[in-house]
């Protein structure tokens, strides 16, 4: 079973039981072989610490060993979504309203599949976005193939790191240069 939806159905209860939101489950085929990528977040911080990733990885790995849903050899990667995170749930488009996102549709809308602009929120499963030179438009959530935040100064300011441990040492090193 390498069906992503089926894998997601196996992983989500584990993430939920640990108090995390599952962001996405993706099976990737790269130069190093198959990788099962699991992205999750702590709803309080929208991130995961290394310890939380490790803990989730162990539990997911134990379940995968027990159920053996992937017939091929693969690697498991568990991570936090990062600052330029994918937007996978309808709620993400509301939560990150005001920030810039790249969105790709399965089918063209008004002659285009790719949109980049400021998220304006959601109305009736339609993602509203303001695209420079195009104006405001509404994209059907069901038609979105991929979406992610774009790294901007505003996003950096809005995304506080979980820890600033070691930041003083970096500042001191920069002053010495």
GROMACS elastic network, one bead per residue, 0.5 to 0.9 nm:
[ bonds ]
;  ai    aj funct       b0    kb
    1     4     6  0.84386   500
    1     6     6  0.73871   500
    1     7     6  0.77466   500
    1    68     6  0.86313   500
    1    69     6  0.50176   500
    1    70     6  0.53505   500
    1    71     6  0.69507   500
    2     5     6  0.87208   500
    2     6     6  0.76037   500
    2     7     6  0.70457   500
    2    27     6  0.75707   500
    2    69     6  0.69897   500
    2    70     6  0.55750   500
    2    71     6  0.77596   500
    2    72     6  0.88249   500
    3     6     6  0.53460   500
    3     7     6  0.63239   500
    3     8     6  0.86629   500
    3    27     6  0.85399   500
    3    70     6  0.89714   500
    4     7     6  0.50153   500
    4     8     6  0.60044   500
    4     9     6  0.85552   500
    4    25     6  0.65728   500
    4    26     6  0.62456   500
    4    27     6  0.67102   500
    5     9     6  0.61896   500
    5    10     6  0.87777   500
    5    25     6  0.80170   500
    6     9     6  0.50272   500
    6    10     6  0.65107   500
    6    11     6  0.88551   500
    6    69     6  0.88894   500
    7    10     6  0.51068   500
    7    11     6  0.62400   500
    7    12     6  0.85596   500
    7    25     6  0.72587   500
    7    26     6  0.87327   500
    7    69     6  0.76254   500
    7    70     6  0.87998   500
    8    11     6  0.50727   500
    8    12     6  0.57566   500
    8    13     6  0.88944   500
    8    22     6  0.84622   500
    8    24     6  0.75799   500
    8    25     6  0.57189   500
    8    26     6  0.85128   500
    8    38     6  0.86626   500
    9    12     6  0.55807   500
    9    13     6  0.72520   500
   10    13     6  0.66042   500
   10    14     6  0.76083   500
   10    60     6  0.86406   500
   10    63     6  0.81464   500
   10    64     6  0.85654   500
   11    14     6  0.54676   500
   11    15     6  0.64770   500
   11    16     6  0.87778   500
   11    22     6  0.81300   500
   11    25     6  0.81482   500
   11    38     6  0.82177   500
   11    60     6  0.64536   500
   11    63     6  0.82966   500
   11    64     6  0.88933   500
   12    15     6  0.51449   500
   12    16     6  0.60077   500
   12    17     6  0.84731   500
   12    20     6  0.88998   500
   12    21     6  0.78963   500
   12    22     6  0.60129   500
   13    16     6  0.50227   500
   13    17     6  0.59493   500
   13    18     6  0.85696   500
   14    17     6  0.51538   500
   14    18     6  0.63745   500
   14    19     6  0.88252   500
   14    20     6  0.86200   500
   14    56     6  0.77498   500
   14    59     6  0.71865   500
   14    60     6  0.70018   500
   14    63     6  0.88086   500
   15    18     6  0.51931   500
   15    19     6  0.64355   500
   15    20     6  0.50509   500
   15    21     6  0.63582   500
   15    22     6  0.62198   500
   15    40     6  0.73167   500
   15    41     6  0.88754   500
   15    56     6  0.69055   500
   15    59     6  0.88908   500
   15    60     6  0.84747   500
   16    20     6  0.51552   500
   16    21     6  0.61342   500
   16    22     6  0.74537   500
   17    20     6  0.74148   500
   18    21     6  0.89820   500
   18    56     6  0.77260   500
   19    41     6  0.89082   500
   19    42     6  0.68258   500
   19    43     6  0.78272   500
   20    40     6  0.63169   500
   20    41     6  0.54433   500
   20    43     6  0.63559   500
   20    48     6  0.86560   500
   21    39     6  0.87959   500
   21    40     6  0.55424   500
   21    41     6  0.53014   500
   21    42     6  0.63253   500
   21    43     6  0.64408   500
   21    46     6  0.87564   500
   22    25     6  0.78623   500
   22    38     6  0.77692   500
   22    39     6  0.62410   500
   22    41     6  0.65679   500
   23    38     6  0.77532   500
   23    39     6  0.51935   500
   23    41     6  0.68344   500
   23    80     6  0.86437   500
   23    81     6  0.72008   500
   23    86     6  0.78332   500
   23    87     6  0.79333   500
   23    88     6  0.65138   500
   23    89     6  0.76971   500
   24    37     6  0.79049   500
   24    38     6  0.60431   500
   24    39     6  0.52550   500
   24    40     6  0.70228   500
   24    81     6  0.87652   500
   24    86     6  0.82737   500
   24    88     6  0.68816   500
   25    36     6  0.71671   500
   25    37     6  0.56721   500
   25    39     6  0.64453   500
   25    40     6  0.89211   500
   26    35     6  0.81415   500
   26    36     6  0.58941   500
   26    37     6  0.51576   500
   26    38     6  0.67071   500
   26    39     6  0.86689   500
   27    34     6  0.68685   500
   27    35     6  0.57480   500
   27    37     6  0.61921   500
   27    38     6  0.88827   500
   28    33     6  0.81677   500
   28    34     6  0.56683   500
   28    35     6  0.51553   500
   28    36     6  0.63843   500
   28    37     6  0.73522   500
   29    32     6  0.77902   500
   29    33     6  0.56027   500
   29    35     6  0.63779   500
   29    36     6  0.89291   500
   30    33     6  0.52177   500
   30    34     6  0.63428   500
   30    35     6  0.76295   500
   31    34     6  0.84359   500
   32    35     6  0.81324   500
   32    75     6  0.89029   500
   33    73     6  0.78526   500
   33    74     6  0.66070   500
   33    75     6  0.78843   500
   34    72     6  0.79497   500
   34    73     6  0.69014   500
   34    75     6  0.63251   500
   34    76     6  0.88159   500
   35    73     6  0.88615   500
   35    74     6  0.52867   500
   35    76     6  0.57800   500
   35    77     6  0.68146   500
   36    74     6  0.68428   500
   36    75     6  0.61083   500
   36    77     6  0.60345   500
   36    78     6  0.83407   500
   37    75     6  0.84242   500
   37    76     6  0.61749   500
   37    78     6  0.59569   500
   37    79     6  0.76948   500
   38    57     6  0.85391   500
   38    76     6  0.76950   500
   38    77     6  0.61090   500
   38    79     6  0.63850   500
   38    80     6  0.85794   500
   39    77     6  0.83374   500
   39    78     6  0.58732   500
   39    80     6  0.55098   500
   39    81     6  0.56884   500
   40    46     6  0.85618   500
   40    47     6  0.75649   500
   40    48     6  0.71263   500
   40    53     6  0.82832   500
   40    56     6  0.88564   500
   40    78     6  0.77248   500
   40    79     6  0.65599   500
   40    80     6  0.55478   500
   40    81     6  0.65647   500
   41    44     6  0.84698   500
   41    45     6  0.74619   500
   41    46     6  0.50990   500
   41    48     6  0.53257   500
   41    79     6  0.84740   500
   41    80     6  0.58746   500
   41    81     6  0.69672   500
   42    45     6  0.55502   500
   42    46     6  0.52729   500
   42    47     6  0.55431   500
   42    48     6  0.58044   500
   42    49     6  0.88074   500
   42    52     6  0.86974   500
   42    80     6  0.87906   500
   43    46     6  0.52036   500
   43    47     6  0.76877   500
   44    47     6  0.81772   500
   45    48     6  0.75810   500
   45   160     6  0.86440   500
   45   161     6  0.89061   500
   45   162     6  0.74745   500
   46    80     6  0.82682   500
   46    81     6  0.81770   500
   46    82     6  0.89655   500
   46   159     6  0.88199   500
   47    79     6  0.89193   500
   47    80     6  0.53907   500
   47    81     6  0.67373   500
   47    82     6  0.71731   500
   47    83     6  0.88710   500
   47   161     6  0.85982   500
   47   162     6  0.77421   500
   48    51     6  0.79159   500
   48    52     6  0.57220   500
   48    53     6  0.62329   500
   48    79     6  0.72959   500
   48    80     6  0.50465   500
   48    81     6  0.81879   500
   48   162     6  0.84595   500
   49    52     6  0.50925   500
   49    53     6  0.62547   500
   49    54     6  0.85867   500
   49    79     6  0.88954   500
   49    80     6  0.76336   500
   49   162     6  0.74901   500
   50    53     6  0.50611   500
   50    54     6  0.61126   500
   50    55     6  0.85984   500
   50    79     6  0.82971   500
   50    80     6  0.86412   500
   51    54     6  0.50596   500
   51    55     6  0.61552   500
   51    56     6  0.86138   500
   52    55     6  0.50947   500
   52    56     6  0.61020   500
   52    57     6  0.83872   500
   53    56     6  0.51948   500
   53    57     6  0.58950   500
   53    58     6  0.85873   500
   53    78     6  0.59084   500
   53    79     6  0.58943   500
   53    80     6  0.72782   500
   54    57     6  0.50245   500
   54    58     6  0.62328   500
   54    59     6  0.87819   500
   54    78     6  0.76746   500
   54    79     6  0.88781   500
   55    58     6  0.52922   500
   55    59     6  0.64777   500
   55    60     6  0.87386   500
   56    59     6  0.52270   500
   56    60     6  0.60693   500
   56    61     6  0.83766   500
   56    78     6  0.73339   500
   57    60     6  0.51986   500
   57    61     6  0.58659   500
   57    62     6  0.84760   500
   57    76     6  0.76614   500
   57    77     6  0.75263   500
   57    78     6  0.57075   500
   57    79     6  0.87033   500
   58    61     6  0.50792   500
   58    62     6  0.60999   500
   58    63     6  0.86662   500
   59    62     6  0.51396   500
   59    63     6  0.63100   500
   59    64     6  0.86596   500
   60    63     6  0.51392   500
   60    64     6  0.61255   500
   60    65     6  0.85657   500
   60    76     6  0.87391   500
   60    78     6  0.89130   500
   61    64     6  0.50473   500
   61    65     6  0.60570   500
   61    66     6  0.85528   500
   61    76     6  0.74452   500
   62    65     6  0.51264   500
   62    66     6  0.62206   500
   62    67     6  0.87104   500
   63    66     6  0.50675   500
   63    67     6  0.60503   500
   63    68     6  0.79584   500
   64    67     6  0.52489   500
   64    68     6  0.51711   500
   64    69     6  0.65542   500
   64    70     6  0.79749   500
   65    68     6  0.52694   500
   65    69     6  0.84141   500
   66    69     6  0.87576   500
   67    70     6  0.87949   500
   68    71     6  0.70964   500
   70    73     6  0.76181   500
   70    74     6  0.79474   500
   71    74     6  0.89494   500
   79    82     6  0.82195   500
   80    85     6  0.87240   500
   81    84     6  0.76332   500
   81    86     6  0.69333   500
   82    85     6  0.51787   500
   82    86     6  0.85296   500
   83   149     6  0.76560   500
   83   150     6  0.85178   500
   83   151     6  0.70863   500
   83   155     6  0.75672   500
   83   156     6  0.74041   500
   83   159     6  0.69902   500
   84   101     6  0.87926   500
   84   148     6  0.63229   500
   84   150     6  0.55239   500
   84   151     6  0.55147   500
   84   152     6  0.88996   500
   84   155     6  0.83347   500
   85   147     6  0.86623   500
   85   148     6  0.55041   500
   85   149     6  0.56027   500
   85   150     6  0.82152   500
   86    92     6  0.88558   500
   86   146     6  0.75931   500
   86   147     6  0.57207   500
   86   149     6  0.64378   500
   87    90     6  0.79750   500
   87    91     6  0.87407   500
   87    92     6  0.55972   500
   87    93     6  0.68265   500
   87    96     6  0.88216   500
   87   101     6  0.86265   500
   87   103     6  0.89443   500
   87   146     6  0.75704   500
   87   147     6  0.51935   500
   87   148     6  0.50873   500
   87   149     6  0.71175   500
   88    91     6  0.84690   500
   88    92     6  0.67507   500
   88    93     6  0.85312   500
   88   146     6  0.76474   500
   88   147     6  0.70438   500
   88   148     6  0.82666   500
   89    92     6  0.53113   500
   89    93     6  0.73836   500
   89   141     6  0.87580   500
   90    93     6  0.56928   500
   90    94     6  0.72062   500
   90   122     6  0.75498   500
   90   125     6  0.71387   500
   90   126     6  0.87874   500
   90   127     6  0.79255   500
   90   141     6  0.69416   500
   91    94     6  0.52081   500
   91    95     6  0.60717   500
   91    96     6  0.86075   500
   91   121     6  0.89187   500
   91   122     6  0.81575   500
   92    96     6  0.59847   500
   92    97     6  0.82901   500
   93    96     6  0.54298   500
   93    97     6  0.59701   500
   93   119     6  0.67430   500
   93   120     6  0.79833   500
   93   121     6  0.57668   500
   93   122     6  0.66082   500
   93   127     6  0.67823   500
   93   128     6  0.84627   500
   94    97     6  0.51075   500
   94    98     6  0.89010   500
   94   119     6  0.78984   500
   94   120     6  0.75604   500
   94   122     6  0.59784   500
   94   127     6  0.84951   500
   95    98     6  0.89746   500
   95   121     6  0.79610   500
   96    99     6  0.58261   500
   96   100     6  0.85269   500
   96   101     6  0.88903   500
   96   119     6  0.70383   500
   96   120     6  0.86990   500
   96   121     6  0.79992   500
   96   149     6  0.82221   500
   97   100     6  0.82907   500
   97   118     6  0.72972   500
   97   120     6  0.51826   500
   97   121     6  0.53070   500
   97   122     6  0.87706   500
   97   129     6  0.88968   500
   98   118     6  0.55383   500
   98   119     6  0.52057   500
   98   120     6  0.59944   500
   98   121     6  0.80773   500
   99   117     6  0.79889   500
   99   118     6  0.52478   500
   99   119     6  0.57182   500
   99   120     6  0.83825   500
   99   149     6  0.71908   500
   99   150     6  0.78229   500
   99   152     6  0.82869   500
   99   154     6  0.74259   500
   99   155     6  0.66235   500
  100   116     6  0.69068   500
  100   117     6  0.51062   500
  100   119     6  0.61057   500
  100   129     6  0.88294   500
  100   148     6  0.87118   500
  100   149     6  0.59483   500
  100   150     6  0.54903   500
  100   151     6  0.79139   500
  100   152     6  0.75924   500
  100   155     6  0.82344   500
  101   115     6  0.80941   500
  101   116     6  0.55846   500
  101   117     6  0.57371   500
  101   118     6  0.63552   500
  101   119     6  0.66145   500
  101   129     6  0.85430   500
  101   147     6  0.67989   500
  101   148     6  0.54989   500
  101   150     6  0.51732   500
  101   151     6  0.87437   500
  102   114     6  0.72754   500
  102   115     6  0.57979   500
  102   117     6  0.69167   500
  102   146     6  0.81270   500
  102   147     6  0.55056   500
  102   148     6  0.55173   500
  102   149     6  0.63670   500
  102   150     6  0.66091   500
  103   113     6  0.81359   500
  103   114     6  0.57978   500
  103   115     6  0.51767   500
  103   116     6  0.62489   500
  103   117     6  0.86952   500
  103   139     6  0.89902   500
  103   144     6  0.69537   500
  103   145     6  0.77557   500
  103   146     6  0.58710   500
  103   148     6  0.67176   500
  103   149     6  0.88395   500
  104   107     6  0.88377   500
  104   113     6  0.55166   500
  104   115     6  0.63889   500
  104   116     6  0.88155   500
  104   143     6  0.85701   500
  104   144     6  0.58914   500
  104   145     6  0.56177   500
  104   146     6  0.53067   500
  104   147     6  0.62861   500
  105   108     6  0.65784   500
  105   109     6  0.78971   500
  105   112     6  0.83588   500
  105   114     6  0.64533   500
  105   115     6  0.83748   500
  105   139     6  0.81100   500
  105   140     6  0.84777   500
  105   141     6  0.88851   500
  105   142     6  0.89772   500
  105   143     6  0.54782   500
  105   145     6  0.52288   500
  105   146     6  0.71654   500
  105   147     6  0.88449   500
  106   113     6  0.68712   500
  106   143     6  0.56005   500
  106   144     6  0.61713   500
  106   145     6  0.55720   500
  106   146     6  0.88212   500
  107   112     6  0.81334   500
  107   113     6  0.62290   500
  107   143     6  0.69955   500
  107   144     6  0.86736   500
  108   111     6  0.53981   500
  108   114     6  0.82121   500
  109   112     6  0.53808   500
  109   113     6  0.62681   500
  109   139     6  0.78891   500
  110   113     6  0.84968   500
  112   115     6  0.76869   500
  115   129     6  0.83380   500
  115   131     6  0.68730   500
  116   119     6  0.89403   500
  116   129     6  0.80099   500
  116   130     6  0.81035   500
  116   131     6  0.59518   500
  116   132     6  0.80433   500
  116   150     6  0.86440   500
  117   129     6  0.59542   500
  117   130     6  0.52090   500
  117   132     6  0.65686   500
  118   128     6  0.86845   500
  118   129     6  0.55508   500
  118   130     6  0.51717   500
  118   131     6  0.67556   500
  118   132     6  0.87602   500
  119   122     6  0.87186   500
  119   127     6  0.77040   500
  119   128     6  0.61705   500
  119   130     6  0.65275   500
  119   131     6  0.89557   500
  120   127     6  0.76211   500
  120   128     6  0.50904   500
  120   129     6  0.52121   500
  120   130     6  0.68699   500
  120   136     6  0.86859   500
  121   126     6  0.85536   500
  121   127     6  0.61261   500
  121   128     6  0.54213   500
  121   129     6  0.74115   500
  122   125     6  0.62903   500
  122   126     6  0.55320   500
  122   128     6  0.56989   500
  122   129     6  0.89852   500
  122   138     6  0.84128   500
  122   141     6  0.89655   500
  123   126     6  0.51870   500
  123   127     6  0.66671   500
  123   128     6  0.72985   500
  123   138     6  0.84005   500
  124   127     6  0.84013   500
  125   139     6  0.85345   500
  125   140     6  0.63514   500
  125   141     6  0.56153   500
  125   142     6  0.77270   500
  126   138     6  0.55155   500
  126   139     6  0.52624   500
  126   141     6  0.55446   500
  126   142     6  0.84864   500
  127   137     6  0.82207   500
  127   138     6  0.53118   500
  127   140     6  0.62262   500
  127   141     6  0.60639   500
  128   136     6  0.70610   500
  128   137     6  0.57736   500
  128   139     6  0.63453   500
  128   140     6  0.89357   500
  129   135     6  0.82585   500
  129   136     6  0.56872   500
  129   137     6  0.56268   500
  129   138     6  0.63597   500
  129   139     6  0.77402   500
  130   134     6  0.76749   500
  130   135     6  0.54735   500
  130   137     6  0.64366   500
  130   138     6  0.88779   500
  131   134     6  0.52268   500
  131   135     6  0.51533   500
  131   136     6  0.61169   500
  131   137     6  0.76215   500
  132   135     6  0.60634   500
  132   136     6  0.85436   500
  134   137     6  0.81190   500
  139   142     6  0.87101   500
  139   143     6  0.75437   500
  139   144     6  0.76999   500
  140   143     6  0.53161   500
  140   144     6  0.68109   500
  141   144     6  0.53899   500
  141   145     6  0.89354   500
  142   145     6  0.83320   500
  144   147     6  0.71447   500
  149   152     6  0.88085   500
  149   155     6  0.84036   500
  150   155     6  0.79445   500
  151   154     6  0.82883   500
  151   155     6  0.62554   500
  151   156     6  0.71722   500
  152   155     6  0.51528   500
  152   156     6  0.63102   500
  152   157     6  0.87078   500
  153   156     6  0.50852   500
  153   157     6  0.62378   500
  153   158     6  0.86413   500
  154   157     6  0.51392   500
  154   158     6  0.61677   500
  154   159     6  0.86568   500
  155   158     6  0.50021   500
  155   159     6  0.60523   500
  156   159     6  0.52490   500
  156   160     6  0.74573   500
  157   160     6  0.68482   500
  160   163     6  0.84661   500
  161   164     6  0.67456   500
  163   166     6  0.87226   500
  163   167     6  0.89649   500
  164   167     6  0.54187   500
  164   168     6  0.82352   500
  165   168     6  0.76047   500
  165   169     6  0.87999   500
  166   169     6  0.53415   500
  166   170     6  0.65761   500
  166   171     6  0.89064   500
  167   170     6  0.51265   500
  167   171     6  0.62427   500
  167   172     6  0.86454   500
  168   171     6  0.51087   500
  168   172     6  0.61382   500
  168   173     6  0.86189   500
  169   172     6  0.50901   500
  169   173     6  0.61539   500
  169   174     6  0.86695   500
  170   173     6  0.51170   500
  170   174     6  0.62597   500
  170   175     6  0.87238   500
  171   174     6  0.51985   500
  171   175     6  0.63255   500
  171   176     6  0.88403   500
  172   175     6  0.51290   500
  172   176     6  0.63753   500
  173   176     6  0.51816   500
  173   177     6  0.66561   500
  174   177     6  0.53908   500
